[in-house]
Amino acid sequence: MKLLQLAFPRNSLFVKMLLYFLIVIVLLSSYNIWSMTFYTRHVNNEIVKYNLTLIRNTVDNFEKQYSTWKSLLLNLQHDEYVGNISRQADTGGKMMIDYLQVDMVTNQIRTLVSQPFYHLNNVMVYYRNHSFLLERDGIVNDDRMFAHYYTSESYPLEFWKRGHDATGFLQILPSRPFAIGPDKKEMLLLPLTTNVPNNAWEIIAFVNMQNWYESYQGMTGSRFLLLDTSGTVLFESAPSATEKSLPAWDGQSEWMMSEGSYYFFEQGSRSGLTYVSVIPHSEMNQSISRMNWIAILLFASTLLIGILASWFFTRQINLPLKRIITGLDQSDSEVFSSTISEFNKIASHLNGLQRERIAINEWMDHTKPLLTSYNYMARFKNIEIDARASNDLWVSDGDFMVIVYGLRYRQTSSQVSKDRLNRTTGKIKEIIELQVQDTFPLSHTLQMESNQILSIVYTGDKSAEVQRCLNRLAQIFDHDRTSYLVTITVSSVFQQTSSFDQAYAEAMALFQQAMPIEETQIIWEKEPTIEAVGFTAEQEHEFYVNLQAGNEASCLHLVDRAIERLQRQHATAEQLHQFAWSVSNRMRRTMELLKIDTDSRTDSLDMFAYCITTEQYREALHSELSYAAHAIRIKREEHYDIIQYVIHYLESHYAEEISLEQLAHKLNMSPTYLSGYIKEKTGSNFSDQLNAIRITKAKKLLESNNIPVAEVGSRIGYRNVTSFIRMFKKITGQTPGDYRKTHRIRK
């Protein structure tokens, strides 16, 4: 013990740091022990809640799948081509079938099967009276399909030929193993069949239940069952002959325990199916025990690692200090008191070091009359310089401020070489240096970039001399403003040379307050930032719709209104530039979506880099908008005849009862195909297109008339005023009444 006290005194840095580390470890360990105890007491209830959540998620997912399957099979059951094929087969057998219509049906089937979310292995249209089916690969006779390609002992050919009685449109049959294809690959499939009275065909779909269960399976070791309304097992995740029969369920309880197992029940609201999850009690206990042991092991490991790390880090801090103390000079000096002995020893030498530093500074003051630009640049750019080379460099101490000059040249980078721009900037730097040093001899001016100059002025405040100096520079710059413009920003006063980077960052931040004007600006103080809004949400949506349609006039009008709003809001040059760039970016993305070549156009950043005034930004945006709208119109004229017909029809009949089926019939197309075509070509579906046109008409009526809102909705095709108000607010962000008031205020 005495040896330890000699090696590590009680007031040493090592002992104190180690003690603090151990106190933190004890506090954290106490919290972990309490947390583990609390967790162990409540984990069983949490596991029950967790499994209830799992089975509810599974039910929700399967119910959504059920609705999706039902909708898909209903569409296919009533598809006009499916009916045409049946009538053609009734007339002259398979020889009279139009194979173009067969291709249309098989393409729909392939689309359904290819969607991984549906988990469909195959979909078939079974014409039982003619003994053939349509599936993803074409026409197949039923004996070949169910005797060679989809064979199952539970569902032989005779099962499918005789049909089956069912109530409701969609019947779910118990899942069974099927041998699929020539290689007889076994797969667990759940058959779905349609039941439409007096129909000569039915739809058969096979769901890959293995894939579905892997997507939504629950807790490890659990057993999942799917029962129909009669209690028949439609699917079982882990069938076994040793599994016990299910206990009777009262239809209300969420879970129960029977014969050593937890049973979780849930009934689907749409399908009426019963979902059951079975977890053995031993499995849950094993999970709890395993988690407890893992928690104990992690706690012990954390505690051990914490103690070792405390010892290691304490030594890492203590040993270098000991080496520093060993190398210090033992001369007498005034010391300051500290509770850590090592710090007291270091403090005993600070006076001598301070005297030495003062002597060195006095020598440098006499031998180094000026600072070198290299040392300043190294400090501003955080460049690490060699210690021996820095002996010849000197930076003054005292109050200082940083002045940054940002240059904006009128010529683009393609018109003037980089070397010429640098030479021009160098000449401007010489002008600034002469003026600043004339007022402040102790100053230094640097060229930071090809378009940026910086001055360091040693002064205690932003005096009248600083203002007069910068005003003289502004007059000089304004004489040359046809070639370049200058924005000047002035930082606060700082005391320490270590704050160079902070002063520089403060001056650079002030550039965001520059206004879009063609004259020299001097920015002295940071002012509160006012958010300037170009497009409202409604106008942005309207701009995008008109841009997609190639409507140049409407787009230009919206841009002009947005720029006028920015002017009223006194938007800064930065805010104006951000607005112009966002509009340009939206145009580029729209053209890329329409596969229009944009490589031949100047990059947006180059286009706006040399814009200064609001009018220049307006002209640049007009130029790009004209090009984009023209290209979009040409593209649509080449490839979107059907879409033009759809848009024209909607704009002519928007007040009528229009449906996708009605429009598809006029175009001699299936509704499913037309819906997908509209979505692919315009980016929005049929309903969105119709609602957008109706709301546009409604806005015109609200702006020009005082008719009631209900009548406005009726005139544009909404028979329910609530539906009209809800849709109007969804698209414009306002109710019809609020929109009318806002429009009147703007007028």
N, C-alpha and C positions, 0 to 999 in steps of 0.2 A: 504493500500500500504506500509506504514511504517513497519507494522508487517511482511509483506512478505520480505521486504528488510532486516529486522533483522534476520528472520528465514533463508533466503537464500541470502547471500551477493552476490553482482554483480560478483565478481571474484571467487566465490566458484565453486568447481567441479560440483556440481549438476546443477547450472544454465548454465555453459558452455556446459556440455554434453547434457542437454535438448535442448539448442539452436542449437547445431550441428545436433541433431536428427531432429528437426523441419525444418532446412534448407534442409536436404536431402529429407524429406517428401514433401516439397514445390516443389523442383526440379522434383521429380518423378511425383507429381500430375500435374505439368505443361505439362510434356511429355504425360501423360495419357489423359489429356484434348485435346491436339493437335491430338493425335492418334485417339481418339474417333470421333473428328470432321472430320478428314480426312477419316476415315472409313465410317462414315455416308454418305459422299458425293459420295463415290465410291462403296458402297456396292451393289447398284442396278446393275451396270455393272458387278461386280464380280459374282453376282448371275446368271446373264445371261451366263457369261463364264462358270460358274460351271455347269449349266444345259446343255450347249453345250457339255462340257466334259463328263457329265453323259450319254447323249444319244449316243455320239461317242463310249464310252466304251461299252454300251449296244449293239450297232450295231456290233462292233468288236467281241464281245463275241458270238452273235447270228450267225454272218457270219461264225465264226469258227465252231460253233455247226452245222450249215447247211452243211459245207464241210465235217465235221466228219460223220454226218448222211448219207450224200450222198455216202461217201466212204464205210461205213459199209453196207448199204443196197445194194450197187453195188457188194461188195464181196459176200454177201449172195445170191443175185440174180443169180450170175454166179457160185455158189458153185456146185461142181460135184455131191455131194450127193443129193442136191435139185433136180438137173436134173434127177439123177438116180431114185428117188422116183416117179417123174412124169411119166417117161417111164415105170416103173413097174406098176403103177396104170393104165396106158393106156393099158397094156398087159392083166392084170387079175384083175383089181380093187384093192381094199384095201387089199384083201387077199394075193396078190402077193408082197406086200411091204416088203422090208428087214428092219426089225425093228432095226437092229444094225446101219444102216445108219440113221434111224429116230433119234436114240439116239445121233449120231454125230451132227445132225442139231439142235436138241433141246439143246444140251450142248452149242453150239455156241450162241443160242438165250439167254440161261440163262446167259452166260458171258456178253453179251451186256446189258441185263436188270439189271444185278447186279452192273454195273458201275455207281456210283452216278453222275459222271460228264456228262453222256449222257442224264440224265433225262428221260429215256425211261421207260414207265409203262409196255409195252409189245411189242413184235415183232412177226409177224405171216407170214407164207408162205401159201398163199391162192391158192389152186388148184380148181379153179372155175368149171372146167369141171367135177370134181369128188365130189364136194360139201364137201370138208373137208379142214382143216387147220392144220399146224404144228405151235405150240406155245410153250412157256416155259414149260408147263406141259405135252406136248405130242400131240397126234392127237385128234382133236375135229371136229365134224360135224359143217358146217357153220350155220345151223338153230339153233343149241344149243348155239353156240358161240355168235351170234348176237341177239338172242332172249332171252337168259338167263344170259350170263356172261358179255357181252359188249352191253348194250341196250341204244339206243338213238333215240329220235323222229326225229332228223335230219338225222341220218344214220341208217335206218332200214335194215333188211336183204335184201329187194329188191334192195336197193341202191348198196350193195356190189355185188349182183348176176348179175346185168346188166352191171357192169363195168362203166367206165367213160372216156371220151375223154380228153386227155391232151397232151401238147407239152413238150418235154424235158424228161429226164429220171425220175426226181423226181417231184411229184406234192404235194403241201401243200394244204390241205383242211381247211376250217374255223374250229376253235376250238369250241367244243360244250360240254355240260355236258353229261357224261356217267354214267349209273348205273352199277357198277362193282360187280361181284360175287354174291353168294347166298344172302348176306345181303344187296345187292343193295346200296352199298356205292357210293355216288355221287362224281365224280371227273371231273375236266375240262381237256379234252384231245385234243391235236392237231394231227389229222391223217396225216401221210405221206404215200404216195403210189408210187410204181415204175411203170413205163410205158415202157415196152420193146416190140416192135412189134413182132408178131408171137411167143410169149412166152406163154406157157400153164399155167403159174403161175405168181403171183405178190406178192411183199412184202408189208405188211402193218405194219407200226410202229405207236404207240401212244405215244406222248410226253406229259409228265405231266407239263403243262404250269404253274400251280400254283407254283410248285417247282422251275421251271426255273425263273419265275418272282421274286420270293422271293430272289433268288441269285443275281439278277442284277437290282432290282428296283431302281428308282431314288428318287427325292425329295419328302418329305412327302406332301400329298395332290395333287400330280400330277396324271395325267391320261395318260396311255401308250396304243398306238394302233399299230398294225402290219397289213399292207395292202399289197395285192398282186399287180401285174402289172395292173390289171383292176380296182383297187380301192376297191376291196372287203375286208372287215375287216376279217382278219384271227384270230386276238386275240385282246382283249380289257381288260385292267387290272381292270377297274371299270365301267362296262356297266350300263347305266341308261337311262330311257326313257326321262328324262329331259335334257340330254346332247345335245348340239347344233351340227349341222353337221359341218364337217371340211371345212375350207375355201379352195379356190382353191390355189394350190401351183404351182409356176412357175418352179420347179425342180432345181432352183439355190440358192435361199435364204436359209440361215441356220435357220432363225427364223422370225416370224412375230407376230403382235398383232392384234387381231380381236375380237370385241364384248366383251372387258374386259378380255381376256385371252391371254396368251403367247402360241404360237405354235412353237415347235422346230421340224424341219424335217431333215431326213437323209435317203439316199438311199444306199442299200447294193450293193457292186460291184460284188459279186459272185451270190447272189440269185435274185437280181433285186427287192427285197421287199422294201417297204417304211416304215420307222419307224417314229412315231409321238409321241411327249410328249407334253401334254397340262397342263398348270399351270395357275389357275385363278390369275388375277392381285391382287385380294384381299388377296389371300394366300401369295403372295410374300410380299405385304405391311405389312401383319400381322407378317410375319417372321422378317421383318426389324424392325418393331415397337417393337416386343418382344425382339429382340437382343439389341435394343437401351436401353430399360428399364433395361434389365439385366446388360448392361454395366454401366449404371448410378448407379444401386444398388450396383454392385461390386466396383465401384469407391468410392462411399460414405462409404461402409463397410471397404474398404482398408484404406481410409483416417482416419476413426474413430479408427480402430484397430492400425494403425501406431502411432497415437497420444497417445493412451492408452499404447501401448507397449513402446513408448519412455519414458513416465513418469515412467512406471514400471521398465524398465531396468536401468534408471538413478538412481532411488531409490535403486535398488539392488546393484549397484556399490558404491553409496554414503554412505549408511548406514554402511556397514562393515568398511569402512575407518574411519568413525566417532567413531566406537567402538574401533578400533586400536589406534586412537589418544587419546581417553579417558584413555586407559591403559598404555600409554607411561610414562616413568619417566620424571619429569619436570626439570631435571638437566640442567645447562647451557652447551652449546656446540656450536661449529662453525656450522653455517647453510648455505645452498646455496639458492639462490634466485629463485623463481618460480612465474609464474602468477596465480597459483592455491594455495589458502591459505592452504588447507589441506596438500599438499605436503611440503609446508614450515614448517609446524608444525612437520611433520614426519622427515624432514631433520635435525631439531634442535636436534634430539636425535641420529643421526647416528654416530657421533663422539664417544659418550659414548659407544654405542653398539660395535663399532669397537675396542675400547680399551679393552672392556671385551673379545671379541673374541681373540685378541692377547694374553691376559693373559691366556686364556684357552688353546690356542695352545702351549704356552710355557710350561704350566704344563704337557700337553700330551707328548711333546717332551722329557721331563725328566722322565716321568713315563711309557711310552709305547715304548720300544726299537724296536719292530717289529710289522708289520701289521698282522692281522689274515686273514687266507684264506677265512673265512666266509664273511668278509666285501667286499673283492674283488669279490668273486663269486656273492654276492648280487648286486653289482654294474654292473657287466657284464651281468647278467641274468635279470636285472631290477626287483629284488625281493624286496618287501617292508618289512623292518625289524622294529621291535618294537623300539620305541624311547628310552626306558629305557635301552634295551640291547645294543643299539648302543653307549651308553656312554663309554663302555669299548673297543670300536673298533676305529682304527685310520688308515687313508690313507694319505700317504705323499703328499705334494704339490710339484710342480716343473715340469720341462720338462721330458717327458717320451716317450717311444715307446713300442709297443706290438709286440712280436715275437710268431708266432703260428707254432706248429710242427704237421703236419698231418701224421698219421701212416697208412701204407698199409701192412696188414699181408698176408703172403703167403698162410696160411691155410684158408679153408672156415669155415664159422660159424658152419657148421654141424660137422666139425672135431675137433673143439676146443670149450670148454664151454665158456660162457660169463664171468664167474668168473676168469677163467685162463687168458683170454684176459685182464681183468681189472688188474690182478696182474702183468702181463707182462708190461702193460702200466705204472703201478706204479713204476716198476724197472727202466724203461727208464726215467721216470720223475725225479727219484733220481739222475741219471747220469747227466741230463740236469741241475738240480738245483746246483749240485756241481761245474760244469764247469762255469755256469753263475755267481754264487755268488763269485767264486774265482776271477773273473774279475770285477764284479760289486756287491760289498757287499750290496748296497741298491737296491735290486731286489727281486722279488717274483715269484715263479713258481707254477702253478696250473694245475691240471688234469681236463679239462673241460668235456671230453667225454671218452668213452672207447678207442677211437682211436685219441684223440686230447689232446695236452698239450700246455699250454700258459705261456709265461714269460713276466713280466713287468720289463723293464729296465729303470732306471732313468738316463738319459743322454741327452745332448743337441743336438747331431747329430749322424749320422751313422759313427762313428769313426773307425780308424784302429783296436782299441781294440775289437769293436763289430764284425768286419770281422774275426779277428784271433780267437775269441771265437767260432763263428759259424763254421769256417773251422775245428777247432779241433773236434767239435761235429760231423761234416760230416765224418771225418776220422773214428771216433768211430762207427758211424752208418753203414758205408760201410763194416766194418768187419762182421756185422751181416745181410747183405742184402739178404742172402739166407733164412732168417726167416721173415724179414720185411724191408720195405723201408720207408724213411722219406722225406717229402717235407717241407721246412722251408720258411715262408714268414715273411717279416719285414715291419711294418707300418711306416708312417711318424712320425715326432716328434710332440707331442701335449703338450700344456701347462696346461690345466685344467683337474682335475680329473673327471669332468662331461663329458669329451669327451672319457671315456673308451669305451663306446659302439661304438662310431664312429671309434676309432682306431681299435677295434676288427673287425668291418665290413670291414674296408679297407684291413686288413691283410687277412681276409677270401676271399675277392674278388681276391686277387693275386693268389689263388690256381688254378684259371681258366687258368693261363699261364703255368702250369706244363706240361712238355713234357713226352711222353711215353718211358722213359728210366729207366734202372735198376741201378740207383745210387741216392745218396742223392742230392737233388736240393735245392739251396738257391735263392729265388726270392726277389730282393731288391726294384725294382721299377715297376710301372705299365707301360706296353708297349702298343702301339696301337694294337688293335685286328684286325687280318687278317681273313676274312671269308674264311673258307676252305670248298670246295664243294666235296662231295663224288660222288654221281650220278648226271649226268646232267639230264634234263627233258626227253631227248630221251632215255638215258640208264635206267632211272627208269621205263619208260613204257616198254622197252624191257625186263627188269628184271621181271616185273610183268607178262608179257605174257608168258615168259619161265617158270616162277614158276607155273603158272596155268597149263601148259602142263607137269610139272614134269621133265623139261629138266635140270638135275643137272649140266651137264658139262657147258652149257651156263651161268647158274646162277653163278657158281663158277668163271668162267672167268670174268664176269662182276664185281663181288665183288673184285677179285684180282686187276683188273684195277682201281677200285675206291680207294682201299687202297693204291695202288702205287701213285695215284694222290694226296691223302692226305699226303703221305710222301713227295712228291715233294713240296707241299704247306706248309710243316713244321707244320702240324696240331698239336694242343695241345692234351693232354690226354683227356680233356673234350670233344673236338670236335670229337675225334676218338670214344669215348664212346657213344656220341649221334648218330653218324652214325651207329655203331653196333647195338644200341638199336632200331633205326628206321627200319633197315633191318630185325631184329628179329621180331619186332612188325608186319611188313608187312607179314612175313611168318605165324605168328600166326593167323592173321585175315584171310588170304587166306585159311588156314586149317580149321578154324571155319566155313567159308562160305561153304566149302565142307563137313562139318560135320565130320571132322576127330578129334578123341580124342587127346587132348594135355595135359591132366592132368598128364600123366605119365612122362612128360618131366620136367626137372628142369626149374624153373622160369628164364626168361631172365635176370632179375636184379641180381639174384644170380650167373648166369653163367658169367656175365661180371664184377661183383663187384670186383673180384680178378684178372682180366686181367690187365697187366701193359704195356707190349710192344706191338708194332704193330703186331708182329708175333703171340702173344698169342690171340689177338683179331681175327686175321685171322683164327687160328685153331678153335676157338670157333664158328665162323660163318660157317666154313666148316662143322663142326660136326652137327650144327643145320640144315644147308642147305641139307646135305646128308639125314638126317632123314626126313625132310619135303618133299623133292623131291621124296624119296622112297614111303612115305605114300600117296602122291598125285598120283603117278603113279598107285599104287595098287588100290586106290579109283576109278580112272578113268577106269582102266581095268575092275573093277567090275560093274560099273554103266553107263559108257558112250560109249557103242558100237556105237550107232547112231552118237554121236558127233565125235568119231574117224573116222567114215566113211565120215562124212561131211568134217572134216579137211583134211583127206587124199585126198578126191575128189578135194577140193579147191586147195591143193598144187600140184595136178597132172594136173589140167585144168585151172590154174589161168590166162593163156594167152588167153583163149577163152571167148566167150560171155556166161557168166554163170548167170542164174537167179534163184531166189528162187522157182519159179513155176517149172522150169526144174528139180531142185534137188528134190523137193517134189514129182514129178511124178515118179522119179526113186525109191524113198523110199515108193511109194504107200501111201503118206500122203497128207493132205491138206496143202497148203502153209501157211495158218493162223496158223494151229497147229504146223507146223515145225518151223515157225518163233518164236512162243512163247516158244517152247521146247529149241531152241538154246539159246534164251535170258535167260531162267531159269537156264540152266546147265552151261553156260559159263560166264554169266554176261554181254555179249555184243551181238548185233544183227548180222544177216547174213552179212549185208553190211560191218560192222566193221571188222568181221573176214576176209572177202575177201580182203578188203583194207589193212589190216595189213600184210597179206601174200604177196600181190603184192608189197607193199613198202619194205618189207624185201628183196624180190628178186631184186628190183630196186637198193637197196643199194649195193648189191653184184656186180651188173653190173657196177654201177658207180665207185666202188672201183677198179675193175679189168680191165676195158676197157675205151677207149676214144671215144666211140660211142656217137653221139649227144643225147641230152636229149629227143628229140621227138622220136627217135628210141627206146630209153630205155622204154619210156611210151608205145609205140606200142608193144614191146616184152612182156610186162607184162599184156597186156589186155586193156590199155587205148587208145581209138581211137582218143581222143581229148587231145592234149598236155597241154592245159590250165587246164583241169580237173586233169591231172596227177600232174602238178606243185602245184595246190592248195591242193590236197590231201596229197602230199609228205610234204608240209610245215605244214599242220595241224597236221600230226602225228609226224614229227621229229623236227619241229620248224625251219627248214631251207629249202631253195629252193634246187633242185637237184644240180644246179651249185655250190652253196655255200657248200653243203655237200661234193662234190668231191674235192673242194679246201681244205676244213678242213681236209679231210682224207689224202690228199697228204702232208699237213704240218705236221700232226702227224707222218707220216712215216719218 
